[in-house]
Amino acid sequence: MARGNYQKIIAENIAALRRSQGMTQAGLAERLGYSDKSVSKWERGEGLPDILCLKAMADLFGVPVDYFLEDDHPQALPDAEPQVPEEREAYAVSHRNITLVSIAGTWLLAAIVSVSVRIGGKLFVLPLVAAVAVTALLLVIFNSVWGRRAWIFPTVTFLCWSVLFLLCWILRAHSPWLLMILGIPATVVVWLACRIRQHPKE
């Protein structure tokens, strides 16, 4: 069979399976880790998902991979809710818990240091201010490992502003608060960088 015919068959099968589950192109794209433009391209027959993506879709819709290559399906389309592997849900919970525990541990350590110094008769706020920057750094790290692309901009922006605030706090005796103005171009740079990363996967 010609490649063009396969593209058409795969396109029709992806669209039919997606509609049978009541999913939007954006919803399917989010589950697969692709952009909705990529899903739209596949369904128009203008591109083909790779084999790993086809396997992921087959698992999601509860069909064999060969289903996408066949234009005649005697059996009815699956009408159950899209299946999300239990392992994926477990991983999501585990990742969230690791993130929360790490952030909570950061603030606990900062609080212990601050309280210890305060008991000694001094007011020491720097650990709490530093905890904000460390929290932002942890969010950036964990999001880069197992987070979502949509969270890149807010987490990196939070990190930029928190680091600037930490520097201003450390150097506050020299009135360096104009450094905070650097947060504006930094935010613009992060926003532009995130837009560069949003090209659809082929």
C-alpha positions in Angstrom: 0.0 0.0 0.0 1.3 3.5 -0.9 2.5 5.8 1.9 -0.2 8.3 1.0 -2.9 5.7 1.6 -1.4 4.7 5.0 -1.3 8.4 6.0 -5.0 8.7 5.1 -6.0 5.5 7.0 -4.0 6.5 10.1 -5.4 10.0 10.0 -9.0 8.7 9.8 -8.4 6.2 12.6 -6.9 8.7 14.9 -9.7 11.1 14.4 -12.4 8.4 14.8 -10.9 7.0 18.0 -10.5 10.5 19.4 -14.1 11.4 18.7 -15.4 8.1 20.0 -13.9 9.1 23.4 -15.2 12.6 23.3 -11.7 14.0 23.3 -10.6 17.3 21.7 -7.4 17.5 19.7 -5.9 19.5 22.5 -6.9 16.9 25.1 -5.3 14.1 23.1 -2.2 16.2 22.5 -1.8 16.8 26.3 -2.0 13.1 27.1 0.6 12.3 24.5 2.9 15.2 25.3 2.6 16.8 21.8 1.0 20.0 20.6 -2.6 20.2 19.3 -1.1 21.3 16.0 0.7 18.0 15.7 -2.6 16.1 16.3 -4.4 18.3 13.7 -1.6 17.6 11.2 -1.9 13.8 11.7 -5.7 13.9 11.3 -5.3 15.9 8.1 -3.0 13.3 6.7 -0.1 15.8 6.5 2.2 13.9 8.8 2.6 10.6 10.6 3.2 10.0 14.4 6.2 7.9 15.2 5.8 4.3 16.3 6.2 5.2 20.0 3.4 7.7 19.7 1.2 5.2 17.9 1.9 2.7 20.8 1.0 5.4 23.3 -2.3 6.1 21.5 -3.0 2.4 21.2 -2.6 2.0 24.9 -4.7 5.1 25.6 -7.6 3.9 23.4 -7.4 0.2 24.2 -6.7 -1.0 20.7 -3.7 -2.8 19.1 -1.2 -0.7 17.1 -2.4 -2.5 13.9 -5.7 -0.9 14.4 -4.3 2.4 13.0 -3.2 0.7 9.8 -6.5 -1.0 9.0 -9.3 0.7 7.1 -11.9 -1.9 7.8 -12.8 -2.5 11.5 -15.5 -5.2 12.0 -15.6 -4.5 15.7 -17.2 -1.3 17.0 -15.0 1.5 18.2 -14.1 1.4 21.9 -16.7 3.5 23.8 -15.1 3.3 27.2 -13.4 6.3 28.8 -9.9 6.8 27.6 -7.7 4.6 29.7 -5.0 6.3 31.7 -2.5 3.7 33.0 -2.6 3.4 36.8 1.2 3.7 36.7 1.0 7.1 35.2 -1.4 8.3 37.9 0.8 6.8 40.6 3.9 8.5 39.1 2.0 11.9 39.0 1.1 11.6 42.7 4.6 10.5 43.6 6.2 13.4 41.7 3.9 15.9 43.3 4.7 14.5 46.8 8.4 14.6 46.1 8.1 18.2 45.1 6.0 19.2 48.1 8.3 17.3 50.5 11.4 19.0 49.1 9.8 22.5 49.3 8.5 21.8 52.9 12.0 20.6 53.9 13.5 23.8 52.5 11.2 25.9 54.6 11.6 23.8 57.7 15.4 24.2 57.5 15.1 27.9 56.9 12.7 28.2 59.9 15.0 26.2 62.1 18.0 28.5 61.3 16.0 31.7 61.7 14.5 30.5 65.1 17.9 29.4 66.3 19.4 32.8 65.6 16.4 34.6 67.0 16.7 32.6 70.3 20.3 33.9 70.4 18.9 37.4 70.5 19.2 38.4 66.8 16.6 38.8 64.1 17.8 36.7 61.1 15.4 36.8 58.1 17.8 35.9 55.4 17.2 32.1 55.5 13.5 32.7 54.9 14.2 35.0 52.0 16.7 32.5 50.6 14.0 29.8 51.0 11.9 31.6 48.4 14.7 31.4 45.8 15.4 27.8 46.7 11.7 27.0 46.3 11.7 28.6 42.9 14.8 26.6 41.9 13.3 23.3 43.0 10.1 24.1 41.0 12.2 24.7 37.9 14.3 21.5 38.4 11.3 19.2 39.1 9.3 20.8 36.3 12.1 20.2 33.8 12.3 16.6 34.9 8.7 15.5 34.9 6.5 18.6 34.7 4.6 20.2 31.9 5.7 22.6 29.2 3.1 25.1 30.3 4.8 25.5 33.7 8.2 26.5 32.3 7.4 30.2 32.0 5.9 30.8 35.4 8.5 28.7 37.3 11.5 30.3 35.5 10.0 33.7 35.9 9.5 33.1 39.6 13.1 32.0 39.9 14.4 35.1 38.2 12.4 37.5 40.5 13.2 35.6 43.7 16.9 35.6 42.9 16.9 39.3 42.3 15.0 39.9 45.5 17.5 37.7 47.4 20.4 39.8 46.0 18.7 43.0 46.9 18.1 41.8 50.4 21.7 40.7 50.9 22.9 44.1 49.5 20.2 46.2 51.0 22.7 48.3 52.9 23.8 49.7 49.6 20.2 50.3 48.3 20.4 48.0 45.3 16.6 47.8 44.8 17.0 49.1 41.2 18.2 45.7 40.4 14.6 44.6 40.5 14.1 46.4 37.2 16.2 43.6 35.6 13.3 41.3 36.3 11.3 43.0 33.5 13.7 42.2 30.6 14.4 38.8 32.2 10.7 38.0 32.1 10.5 39.0 28.5 13.5 36.8 27.6 12.0 33.8 29.4 8.7 34.4 27.6 10.4 34.5 24.2 12.5 31.5 25.0 9.3 29.5 25.9 7.7 30.5 22.6 10.7 29.1 20.7 10.2 25.7 22.5 6.5 25.5 21.4 7.1 24.2 17.9 5.0 21.2 17.1 6.7 17.8 17.2 6.8 16.1 13.8 
